[in-house]
């Protein structure tokens, strides 16, 4: 829907407009078509149109003539009225705006005159006020100047404050004037002069220094005659200046009247000066006393004298509010000074000086009552000194504990000194069974000790002085074809070459029974009695180690001439006995004549028994069954072994014993019964186990680099912990009375030290095992050794392992006891052999060249056998500490053996250390697929042969 066009808007011109049509025609006519005829036509057309328009207008007017005349009359009337209005407006404008007689100019002239009069009135009034205020300021300034010049300082202070108020309340017209600025400068100068004179008067009235304290109740102002009291001078000061002086005074009192008196001995003297008007000066002189003075209670008395002097002659001159604030602000520093300068620094470190210190502490509590509460008026109820003295027993014990722990810290962080190291001898007791003399034997035999025969030699103890029980199985006996009725040694009668017997552990592999044979002992030399050398034993380590009687026969000590320098006690030789022949262990080659290259180990020399002959008895010659020997009571055998310990362990143990003794003396004296809340001496005695804890924590940290780089130091630290644990057991056993309070903590510390000793011992072994494993990683499972480059890599890895073990062995030997040394050495050798065994046996194909080279690599590690030799005339006992030794020894031979040799050894039971799967895999890897190999594998799969009795 279209919107209607508003009526007031112009309409579109009619398209039929004549002028438009003519103009259009003119614009559309070209120059060629333009001529006079066209122009005359256009003019005539216009004339016609004009005439037509005029006629239409006349017709329109004629049609409505009355209306036209009415409108014309109205228009004429409007025109006349407009002219009349214009004339009236012009007349009014003339009356209003005429400069001479007009209304507006006249009104403006009157208003201007009134404004001028008002301004003049205001100026006069402001001038009057300013002059009046200036007059008042001038009068006050004159009076203030006169008072300042005459030295009337209190009045000058009052009038100065009044003048400051007058200046501040000055009218606004004067505040920025030059005269007021000059007045303010003069007022400030007079005020500063007054304050300066007051400061001078105050400084002459109160003098506090390290040598004297002077208080003048009245003082004369400089360059003036009047004298003013000190209280008036203090009151006359401005609040800011007074607060500054009080702060300075408080600092001087603390420094010269409290700290100085309490830090050093001084002598105090008091004097008063008077005249006709009254006291003029009160003086307290401080003189340094001779340094020989020892009674600290004198310092507290002199402090009381000084504070009494101040309370009587100085503090009363201050206003009440400032005096209260000053005295209370001195209470806390005074308590702190007594604690920090008298009590804490002189807290004794010995029990003998404690009674004198307790008397001093009681005097300090009395000084707190007299000075802080009575003189300074501190009623807050804080009794810091009394509370501290009430727990002085705890403070004494804590200080002693801190000193003890500091000594322990020094011991812990001190690096080990080879010069102070010493060897600790540990007696080891085991039982020896002596068999009765059989009728059939006419040859003397050696006394039989607890031993487990292996490979023709005596089986040693496995680890940590614990005997491994032989596990006797029927399968093992049948495999070796031993007689069923052969008497064997009981577990109580079996021992090892070292003589340990406690905490028996089962043997990891079953041990065969013993086949009795007659053996003759070699001729023994006549026993030579030698007096035992007395050694200094300040620690009582050898209290439990007694010398054997003169009839006991000594064994050859050349076998033990090594780094340990131990002193074994030899058993006495008895009548000839029936010595059972040692039974070969698993993996031992029974028929040495058939395979001469296989290892055959002889028995080691035992420190507790005469060695067996190295010549093995023929297995074919069997003795008739013998009845079991009559039971003989076990005979104790003592063997002494030693290990290296750092010298700092003596210092640590001495410290622990001193601490326990001091704690017991403190409890027995009863001197702290009223000064401690708990049990006296408990804190000091608990410092003993804390010192052990600090030692355990600091040594691994302070010596971390040395413990990580050296193979010997971790073992020595293990020895240190073990030795301290052993000595703690002795100390704990003697605890009684008050010392028994530390028993539980010391027992816990002993157990922790033993655990730490075992942990460091095992960690040192594990570290070496890890290094060995890393070295063998370079061999890459011994694959492709037929290539020279790969063989060189494997040979280098095995040589590194060999050299590593050889470097570690003498370091451990110099530190560890024999039992520990062979346990540790056997563990790392076992790691190397087990790794080589597992990787060689895991090879799926071994060529002839590889078998030869692998055998050569195995023979490199066979040289480690001599690390387990004590006497060159006796065979090695490596198999006692390296379970895989016999198996590893056979491996190098099997790698180069023929399939017939392997079959023969298997049939004779010489390869019982190998699992069936291992043997089958090894045969398949070594030999080509032939009927002979298949038959051999089938024979192996039937299991190890069982030897019938």
WOKARA-V356045 format. One record per run of one state. SS is the DSSP state (~ for helix, > for strand, _ for the rest). FROM is the first residue (numbers start at 1). TO is the last residue. Records with the same first field share a line. If there is no record, write none. Layout:
SS: FROM-TO ; FROM-TO
This chain:
_: 1-17 ; 29-35 ; 64-64 ; 98-102 ; 151-152 ; 169-171 ; 176-177 ; 209-211 ; 216-217 ; 221-226 ; 237-238 ; 264-265 ; 276-277 ; 289-296 ; 314-314 ; 318-319 ; 344-350 ; 376-383 ; 391-391 ; 414-417 ; 421-421 ; 433-448 ; 450-451 ; 455-456 ; 460-462 ; 464-465 ; 467-467 ; 472-473 ; 481-504 ; 511-514 ; 517-556 ; 561-579 ; 582-634 ; 646-647 ; 670-681 ; 703-703 ; 710-711 ; 734-736 ; 778-779 ; 783-787 ; 816-817 ; 842-847 ; 869-877 ; 881-884 ; 897-898 ; 908-915 ; 927-930 ; 942-949
~: 18-28 ; 36-63 ; 65-97 ; 103-150 ; 153-168 ; 172-175 ; 178-205 ; 230-236 ; 239-263 ; 297-313 ; 315-317 ; 320-343 ; 351-375 ; 384-390 ; 392-413 ; 418-420 ; 474-480 ; 557-560 ; 648-669 ; 682-702 ; 704-709 ; 712-733 ; 737-777 ; 780-782 ; 788-815 ; 818-841 ; 848-868 ; 878-880 ; 885-896 ; 899-907 ; 916-926 ; 931-941
>: 206-208 ; 212-215 ; 218-220 ; 227-229 ; 266-275 ; 278-288 ; 422-432 ; 449-449 ; 452-454 ; 457-459 ; 463-463 ; 466-466 ; 468-471 ; 505-510 ; 515-516 ; 580-581 ; 635-645
